[in-house]
């Protein structure tokens, strides 16, 4: 079947799938160029057809969840109770996100787009079902359809499909879909633009490697023109002053310099050391000499000992505020933790040679990671605030001693948010600073302490109390969630030292 590309075009994806799964890796290695091209196309058509079927399944889950919400709302109204403020799409996303290993927020978008294709763009779905339209080209059409009025999506689809789209590359298909959306509602184009401007944003995500971060901005075109003009002009000056500097790097430097020159920036670092327990004053941190290397200063050097910064040591046995920017235990600092010392290999050992942690790089939530040299540079900055905390050597989670009141105090709240890092619902990546504190075992049955508190975003706080999800937490802060259908999912505290974790 895979003798040529022409032999694959138009074949039922189910037939192609059966043949594909009968091929071994050795068979593929022996193919000619033409045969390998045919197999590549066959695999793409099968994946497109499978994605279409998954899209239909997601829509079915959302529809059933919506029917459940409607029944429960009717029952609540009949009983005089307040109805559940959760939509079918939210319930579906909460159920599917752990299965597909994505965040619930991402799953909400996938559910919305799946329902839009299946219910409002049946022609596009039919092409995908037959394997003729890949998932990324479907996403291009769906993304542009958001600008078309809901009651005119049938017209939008007819315009897009006119003349055929299976041969169009993704960029051309996206451009056609955008024109079709504008033609469906020419008078509303300005209103759509105004609505889009209210959703302007800057997103951040880890970069292509450790030590790099990517910023993505959605701005009004007029604003972007001015911003780009300022960045490009300054970058041109940098490029003239430094022959050989790539223009892309010059623009990155220019953007950073323009922002930093017009902002007051403060940085806080939480130094987390894996210790079972330490008495007040037994954990000392010494600031290294300003340098770009990562070698620890000699602990026997009186100059190093005299450079101890008492402001960095918490007298309350490690109770500290959560880090605002990064969490670090870098090489380049000498840490004395009740008889433990950091050797010049950047690894913290006790006197018996037991391994405590390797300070390779420092994870920064949402941003990526810092290399040791980057952390040393931050620590060498006199404006950087340093806080100290102790972590559980079994899990890497930060540990604190907390009060037992109903409303957690500031110290307890900081401890829980620092331990959890994000919302503890399976797959949710909402930052802990934007989450609510929740008693795992409700008060007063459960105490108000770190081992009975977790961070939950507003949506998943409602899931726990109203959508049938249950959760248990062990002494290490590991949460086991049970879905309404009995499936279980496990979430862990933020691991500061990348300990191996059971699957």
C-alpha positions, 0 to 999 in steps of 0.5 A, spaced: 500 500 500 505 504 501 508 504 494 507 511 492 503 517 495 498 516 490 496 510 493 495 513 500 490 519 498 483 517 498 484 511 502 479 510 508 484 512 515 481 505 518 484 501 513 491 505 513 491 504 521 490 497 520 496 497 515 500 502 519 500 498 526 502 492 522 509 495 520 515 494 524 521 499 525 525 494 521 520 494 515 520 502 515 528 502 516 528 498 509 523 503 505 525 507 499 524 514 499 518 514 496 515 509 500 517 512 506 513 519 504 507 515 503 507 512 510 508 519 512 502 521 509 498 515 511 500 516 518 498 524 518 491 522 515 490 517 520 492 522 526 487 527 523 482 522 523 483 520 530 483 527 532 476 528 529 474 522 533 477 525 539 473 531 538 467 528 537 468 524 544 470 531 548 463 534 545 459 528 548 463 528 555 461 536 555 454 535 553 453 529 558 456 534 563 451 539 561 445 535 561 447 533 568 448 540 570 441 542 568 438 536 572 442 538 578 439 546 577 432 543 576 433 539 582 436 545 586 430 549 584 425 545 586 428 544 593 429 551 594 437 550 594 442 555 590 444 552 584 451 549 582 455 555 579 459 550 574 458 549 567 458 543 563 464 545 560 468 546 566 465 539 569 468 536 562 474 539 563 475 537 570 474 530 568 478 530 562 484 534 564 488 529 568 486 524 563 490 528 557 495 531 562 493 538 561 491 543 565 484 544 566 484 551 563 487 548 557 482 543 557 476 548 557 479 551 551 479 544 548 472 543 550 470 549 547 473 548 540 471 541 540 464 543 541 464 549 536 467 544 530 462 538 532 456 542 533 457 549 528 462 547 523 460 540 521 463 540 514 470 542 517 469 536 522 467 531 516 474 533 512 477 531 518 474 525 520 476 522 513 483 524 514 483 530 509 484 535 514 489 535 520 488 538 527 493 544 526 489 546 520 482 545 523 485 549 529 486 555 524 479 555 522 476 554 529 481 560 531 478 565 526 471 563 527 471 566 533 470 573 530 464 571 526 457 571 529 455 565 532 448 565 528 452 566 522 457 560 523 454 556 517 455 562 512 462 562 515 464 555 514 460 555 507 465 561 505 471 557 507 470 551 504 468 554 497 473 552 492 476 546 497 481 547 502 484 540 503 490 543 498 491 549 502 497 550 507 496 552 514 498 560 513 493 560 507 487 557 510 488 561 516 488 568 512 482 565 508 478 564 514 480 571 517 477 574 511 471 570 511 469 571 518 470 579 516 465 578 510 460 575 515 460 581 519 463 587 516 459 592 521 461 588 527 469 588 525 470 594 529 466 591 535 470 585 535 477 589 535 475 593 541 473 586 544 480 583 542 483 589 545 480 588 552 483 581 552 490 584 550 496 580 554 503 578 555 504 571 556 510 568 559 513 561 558 519 557 559 524 558 553 528 553 549 533 551 554 535 552 561 536 559 563 531 562 557 524 564 558 519 566 552 515 572 552 509 573 548 505 579 547 498 580 544 497 588 543 493 593 539 497 594 532 498 601 533 501 600 540 505 594 537 508 599 531 510 604 537 513 599 541 517 595 535 519 602 533 522 604 539 525 597 540 528 596 533 531 603 533 535 602 539 537 595 537 540 598 531 544 603 535 546 597 539 548 593 532 552 599 530 556 599 536 557 592 537 559 589 530 557 582 529 551 582 534 545 579 531 539 583 530 535 579 534 539 579 540 540 586 539 532 587 539 532 582 545 537 587 549 533 593 547 527 591 549 530 589 556 533 595 557 527 599 555 523 596 560 528 596 566 530 603 565 522 605 566 521 600 572 523 599 579 524 592 580 525 588 587 528 581 587 527 576 593 530 569 593 528 563 598 534 559 599 531 552 601 535 547 604 533 539 605 534 538 613 530 534 618 529 539 623 534 545 625 534 549 632 534 556 632 540 559 629 543 553 627 542 555 619 547 560 617 548 563 610 554 566 608 554 571 602 560 570 597 564 575 594 562 578 587 564 573 582 561 570 576 563 563 578 560 558 582 565 556 587 563 556 594 567 560 599 572 557 604 568 556 610 574 556 614 576 563 611 575 569 617 573 574 611 567 569 609 565 568 616 565 575 617 560 576 611 554 573 614 548 577 613 544 576 619 538 579 615 538 573 611 537 568 617 530 567 620 531 566 628 524 562 628 527 556 626 526 557 618 519 560 618 520 565 612 516 568 607 515 565 600 519 567 594 517 572 590 521 571 584 525 564 585 527 559 589 534 557 590 539 553 593 545 555 589 553 553 588 556 559 590 554 560 597 556 556 603 551 553 607 552 550 614 546 546 616 547 543 623 554 540 621 552 539 613 557 543 608 557 544 601 563 542 597 566 545 592 563 540 587 556 544 588 553 538 592 551 539 599 553 533 603 553 531 611 560 529 614 558 522 613 558 523 605 550 522 604 547 526 598 543 532 600 541 535 593 545 537 587 544 545 585 544 544 578 539 549 576 533 553 579 526 552 577 522 558 577 514 557 576 512 559 569 518 562 567 523 556 566 529 555 570 535 559 572 543 556 571 547 557 578 551 562 575 544 566 574 543 565 581 550 567 583 549 574 580 542 575 583 545 573 590 551 578 589 546 584 587 545 588 594 538 589 592 536 582 592 533 580 599 534 573 601 530 568 605 532 561 608 527 555 609 528 548 611 525 542 606 523 535 607 529 531 605 524 525 603 519 530 598 523 536 597 517 540 600 518 546 604 516 545 612 513 550 617 510 549 624 504 553 624 498 555 629 491 551 629 486 557 628 481 557 623 483 562 619 491 561 617 495 566 619 500 570 614 506 565 616 502 559 615 499 562 609 506 563 606 508 556 608 502 553 604 503 557 598 510 556 598 510 548 599 504 547 594 507 552 588 500 551 584 493 549 585 493 542 587 487 540 583 490 535 578 493 538 572 491 545 574 497 550 574 494 556 577 499 560 581 499 559 589 499 566 590 492 567 586 489 561 589 485 560 596 487 556 602 482 550 603 482 545 609 483 538 606 479 536 612 473 541 614 474 545 620 473 544 626 474 536 624 481 538 621 486 543 624 488 549 621 495 547 619 500 546 613 498 538 613 491 540 613 491 546 608 492 546 600 491 551 595 486 551 590 483 556 585 476 558 585 474 553 580 477 547 583 475 549 590 468 549 588 469 542 585 471 539 591 465 542 595 460 541 590 462 537 584 463 530 587 471 530 588 474 528 594 481 529 596 486 526 602 493 529 604 498 525 607 503 528 612 508 530 606 503 534 603 501 529 597 494 529 595 490 523 592 484 526 589 478 521 587 473 523 581 466 522 582 467 516 578 472 513 582 478 514 578 484 517 583 489 522 581 495 524 585 498 531 586 505 533 589 507 539 593 512 543 589 519 539 589 525 544 590 530 539 589 527 534 583 527 528 587 525 522 583 517 520 584 513 514 583 509 514 577 
